[in-house]
Amino acid sequence: MASEKTEELYRLLLGKGYPKEFCREVAYRHMNTDYTATRMLGYLYRISDPRIEDLVDEMLAILSDRDEIIRKKEMERAQAVMNEVYRNGL
């Protein structure tokens, strides 16, 4: 089941006149978390009528940011484990 933000994104994209298949792909396949959907909604509210190419570019940038945050959190967790091992040994 899609989140409320994902549904809002889908409706907004449709309302702006983008093709239905494109809207479904963007909202339900790629921007399907609250974080990514909220970021895309912010973009769409700031930029009134972006071209499809610009929308896809923004989507890729959002996904790249999300992946970077995930990698950073994984490294922080790994570092915390290593710090624990250094402090207390195996």
Secondary structure by P-SEA (a helix, b strand, c coil): cccaaaaaaaaaaaaacccaaaaaaacccccccaaaaaaaaaaaaacccccaaaaaaaaaaaaaaaaaaaaaaaaaaaaaaaaaaaaccc
